[in-house]
């Protein structure tokens, strides 16, 4: 049994592609596997009281541009059912009664995305460094002395510092557990 959320009465708007101002009806407890494509469309017409000439479904966890698929024939209907059952038996259906060129809009938006990505890459090509450039680095011989700290926490650290070799010695330093009353 699939749960189908049917969005109808709205219209698709491009750039970015969205389904604007829809009504929503949910259909649950219907065995769609025993129903053919034409029967499914008739059920949508009864449910929404609309023409249902252009019907789409959207793959879960994808944007409308990336996940919207047409539902035109029995082959599309089988893919629709597979997508619904693969998504915990839930799927969204969109009805476009205005017969917009939705798939063309999607192709245009994807082409614009590719053009934008290629433009960004072309701009970035100039910023690549050449292998001919040599960079020399001189070591600093100057040692900068640090001032002694009066911090009581740092006073617990031995003068030589803490290293792995000292871990077995009897002069181990123990730090207290956090005390919320200590300032």
C-alpha positions in Angstrom: 0.0 0.0 0.0 1.3 3.4 -1.0 0.6 6.8 0.5 0.3 9.3 -2.3 0.2 13.0 -1.6 -1.5 14.6 -4.6 -0.8 18.3 -5.2 -3.3 19.9 -7.6 -4.9 23.3 -8.4 -1.6 25.0 -8.4 0.8 25.8 -11.3 4.5 25.4 -12.0 6.6 28.6 -12.1 10.1 28.6 -13.5 13.4 30.0 -12.3 13.6 28.4 -9.8 11.0 25.8 -10.6 8.3 25.5 -7.9 4.7 24.3 -7.7 2.9 27.4 -6.6 -0.2 27.6 -4.5 -1.3 24.0 -4.6 -4.1 22.1 -2.8 -3.1 18.8 -1.2 -5.0 15.6 -0.9 -3.5 12.4 0.5 -4.5 8.9 -0.6 -3.7 6.1 1.7 -4.5 2.4 1.8 -4.9 1.9 -2.0 -3.2 -1.0 -3.6 -1.8 0.7 -6.7 0.0 -2.5 -8.0 -3.3 -4.0 -9.0 -4.3 -0.8 -10.8 -3.1 0.2 -14.3 -1.9 3.6 -15.4 -5.3 4.6 -17.0 -7.2 3.5 -13.8 -4.8 5.6 -11.7 -5.4 8.7 -13.8 -9.2 8.1 -13.6 -8.8 7.9 -9.8 -6.9 11.2 -9.8 -9.6 12.9 -11.8 -12.3 11.7 -9.4 -10.2 12.8 -6.4 -9.3 16.3 -7.7 -12.1 17.0 -10.1 -9.5 18.2 -12.6 -8.4 17.2 -16.1 -5.1 15.5 -15.1 -3.6 15.7 -18.5 -0.1 16.5 -17.2 0.8 14.4 -14.2 4.2 14.3 -12.6 5.8 12.6 -9.6 8.9 13.7 -7.7 11.7 11.4 -6.4 12.2 11.7 -2.7 15.0 13.9 -1.2 15.5 15.7 -4.5 14.7 19.2 -5.6 11.8 19.6 -8.1 14.4 20.3 -10.9 16.4 17.1 -10.2 13.6 14.8 -9.1 10.5 15.6 -11.2 9.4 12.9 -13.6 6.5 12.7 -16.1 3.8 10.2 -15.6 2.5 9.5 -19.2 2.2 5.8 -19.8 2.4 2.3 -18.3 6.2 2.3 -18.3 6.3 5.6 -16.3 3.7 4.2 -14.0 5.9 1.2 -13.2 8.8 3.5 -12.4 6.5 5.7 -10.3 5.4 2.6 -8.2 9.1 1.5 -7.8 10.1 5.0 -6.6 7.2 5.0 -4.1 7.9 1.6 -2.7 11.6 2.4 -2.4 10.8 5.5 -0.4 9.0 3.9 2.6 5.8 3.7 0.5 5.3 7.4 0.1 5.4 9.6 -3.0 4.3 13.0 -4.2 2.2 13.6 -7.3 1.8 17.0 -9.0 -1.0 17.8 -11.5 -0.5 20.6 -14.0 -3.8 21.5 -15.6 -2.3 24.5 -17.4 -0.1 22.3 -19.6 3.0 24.3 -19.0 6.3 23.2 -20.6 7.7 22.0 -17.3 10.3 19.6 -18.7 11.6 22.3 -21.0 12.0 24.6 -18.0 13.9 21.9 -16.1 16.2 21.4 -19.1 16.8 25.2 -19.3 17.6 25.4 -15.5 20.0 22.5 -15.7 21.7 24.0 -18.7 22.1 27.3 -16.9 23.5 25.5 -13.9 26.1 23.8 -16.1 27.0 27.1 -17.8 27.5 28.8 -14.4 29.7 25.9 -13.2 31.8 26.0 -16.3 32.2 29.8 -16.0 33.3 29.4 -12.4 35.9 26.8 -13.5 37.2 29.0 -16.4 37.7 31.9 -13.9 39.6 29.6 -11.6 42.0 28.3 -14.3 43.9 31.5 -14.2 44.6 31.3 -10.5 46.6 28.0 -10.8 50.2 28.6 -9.9 52.9 27.8 -12.4 55.5 25.1 -11.7 58.2 27.6 -12.8 57.9 29.7 -9.7 60.5 28.9 -7.0 60.0 29.9 -3.4 63.0 29.9 -1.0 62.5 29.9 2.8 65.1 30.9 5.2 65.2 29.4 8.7 64.8 31.8 11.6 67.9 31.6 13.9 66.5 34.1 16.4 65.0 32.5 19.6 62.3 34.6 21.2 62.2 34.1 25.0 58.7 33.7 26.6 57.8 35.5 29.8 57.2 33.3 32.8 53.5 32.9 33.6 52.0 33.3 37.0 49.1 31.1 36.1 48.7 28.4 38.8 47.6 25.8 36.2 50.8 26.2 34.3 52.8 26.0 37.5 52.0 22.3 37.6 54.0 21.6 34.4 57.6 20.4 35.1 60.3 22.7 33.9 61.4 20.3 31.2 57.9 20.0 29.9 55.8 16.9 29.5 56.8 14.2 27.0 56.2 10.5 26.5 59.5 9.4 28.1 58.5 10.9 31.5 55.2 9.0 31.5 56.7 6.2 33.6 58.4 8.4 36.2 57.2 8.9 39.8 57.0 12.7 39.3 53.8 12.5 37.3 51.7 15.6 37.3 48.0 15.2 38.2 45.5 17.8 37.2 42.3 18.2 39.2 38.9 17.4 37.8 36.8 20.5 37.0 35.5 22.2 40.1 32.5 24.5 39.4 33.1 26.4 42.6 36.7 27.4 41.6 37.0 30.7 39.9 
